[in-house]
């Protein structure tokens, strides 16, 4: 009898809980956007008689219903909490977690399929299964701390130390001078890396460190032949734009400087890839070596810990190298007002779904020129399924967008995002006008170049729909800077876009 009562109570409680969930799902306020996923959620579909007859209405409503769960971000956060409690693996002094990481492999260049990660989306992994997994690979026994034993993964075996100065008007990047970080790497740690060119795309994410040292890093792979084609397309621009100075800056990502030793076998050499590009440039293109200068400042916050982008401070050092090559003024940071967005957690929480990233936010620090009056004009694009559907009329607005503490979109403080044409008139009168052709890494560069150019134009490789030759002529452009991170520089779609700009 007692057992029967207990069963009835259990059934009643379970039924009430189920009914409560159903009630919330049916009558709760539907979510319309996800800050965690950085996207607008599905809209309720238009239901017509033909769609009902064809059976299309049901699946469309189901998709909307599943995508707009009430309190979607809160539910996702709870799911991530559960997943991380179940999945954390302690590796000794430091916990290192691997997310979709695969042992690095090489494939023939002609068969390699490389797709770079567009802003806001990590690259898809190749379907080919690796020979090893994090559970049985060299990283399984990782136990180093996140500080002195993190090292430049790009210093891996197979680097080419020679640059052909006769075929490109730049030296290929040199390794950063030996630092305390680099010296902590045992030579045998590099033995796990193959010497051939890496041909795998983004190779997953690792999260290492703890507390305020927690860092999420996207592992690297790339195709040498695709990167070489990128250099060949960039090299078309001096001929297409006679009299215009053309520069190429390939930006390394955090894995080049902060990859734990135990994870080196899961990443390719960005330094090799950057050298490959620089050595493939036409002599008419000036290459900008930012790898070395960034390597000299790794003890400073030059990359974001919770985001796949570099920090504005890293962009500052890189912009200095470009300004030096371009021969324009470049004042130090005392000429800028430092502003901070506190409690920032960027894209790597969404990519990794690792709660340690969420629970250890950082300060997002950016810099605003003190004594310049900027006039910024935007032409926004309307997008449909990620593609440009329309170009809107120009309007004026601030270059630096207001951001509250805790805003996960703080990197959009520059121009508010990517899908637009931006023109900034700086008040400087020196006859120099710059176009930056970029991915999202390039968004952090313009603020440091306003003192050097009377106009700075920012065009994104994924959205620009005009003819670049005509644009340069109409706006009196004197300098063109290609500023792409190494993932995008090794992507077929990036090179194809820049080639299309010359013809569209």
Buried (B, 14 or more C-beta within 10 A) or exposed (E): EEEEEEEEEEEEEEEEEEEEEEEEEEEEEBBEEBEBBBEEBBEEBEEEEEBEEEEBBEEBBEEBBEBBBBBBBEEBBEEBEEEBEEEBEEBEEBBBBBBBBBBBBBBEBEEBBBBBBBBBBBBEBBEEEBEBBBEEBBBBEBBBBBBBBBBBBBBBBBBEEEBEEEEBBBBBBBBBEEBEBBEBBEEEBBEBBBEEBBBBBBBBBBBBBBEEBBBBBBBBBBBBBBBBBBBBBBBBBBEBBEEBBBBBBBBBBBBBBBBBBBBBBBBBBBBBBBBBBBBBBBEBBBBBBBBBBBBEBBEEBBBBBBBBBBBBBBBBBBBBBBBEBBEBBBBEEEBBEEBEBBBBBBBBBBBBBBBBBBEBBBBBBBBBBEEBEBEBBBBBBEEEEEEBEEBEEEEEEEBBBEBEEEBBBBBBBBBBBBBBBBBBBBEBEEEBBBBBBBBBBBBBBBBBBBBBBBBBBBBBBBBBBBBBBEBBEEEEBBBBBBBBBBBBBBBBBBBBBBBBBBEE
